[in-house]
Amino acid sequence: MKLSARNQIKGTVISVTEGAVNGIVKIGFAGEVISATISMASIKELGLAEGKEAVAVIKATEVDRKS
């Protein structure tokens, strides 16, 4: 699949918190954690689960790391 997003972070799913409509997925990489709120339909369609490898794709002109 071709993506225009250049910010792609490979890691491992460390948790999935399910909600009624959306869920929160946390991905660990290089000692850091990134989290995203996505639809439950997408979580299930992508097969996201703790321990699975995943790639966070961020389509933005700037990504900042806040300490």
C-alpha positions in Angstrom: 0.0 0.0 0.0 1.3 3.4 -0.9 1.1 6.1 1.8 1.9 9.8 1.6 2.5 10.0 5.3 6.2 10.1 6.1 5.9 9.8 9.8 5.7 6.0 10.3 6.6 4.6 13.7 7.1 0.8 14.0 6.5 -0.7 17.4 4.5 -3.2 19.5 1.0 -2.8 20.8 1.3 -2.5 24.6 -2.4 -2.0 25.3 -5.9 -1.6 23.8 -8.6 0.0 25.9 -11.9 -0.7 24.3 -14.9 1.7 24.4 -18.4 1.6 23.0 -17.4 3.4 19.8 -13.7 4.2 20.0 -10.7 2.7 21.7 -7.3 3.8 22.7 -4.3 2.0 21.3 -0.8 2.4 22.8 2.2 1.4 20.8 5.7 1.1 22.4 8.9 1.8 20.4 12.5 2.6 21.4 11.5 3.2 25.1 8.7 5.6 24.2 4.9 5.2 23.9 2.5 6.7 21.4 -1.3 6.5 21.9 -4.2 7.1 19.5 -7.9 7.1 19.7 -9.4 5.1 16.8 -12.7 3.5 16.1 -13.5 0.1 17.5 -14.3 -1.1 13.9 -10.7 -0.2 12.9 -9.2 -1.9 15.9 -11.0 -5.1 15.0 -10.4 -4.8 11.3 -6.6 -4.2 11.8 -6.4 -7.0 14.4 -4.8 -4.8 17.0 -4.0 -6.6 20.2 -1.4 -6.5 23.0 1.9 -7.9 21.8 1.3 -7.6 18.1 3.5 -5.5 15.9 2.0 -2.4 14.5 3.0 0.8 12.6 1.6 4.2 13.7 1.1 6.4 10.7 0.9 10.1 11.4 0.0 12.4 8.6 1.1 15.8 9.8 3.6 18.5 8.8 5.1 18.5 12.2 5.3 16.0 15.1 6.6 17.1 18.5 7.8 15.1 21.4 6.6 16.6 24.7 8.5 15.6 27.9 
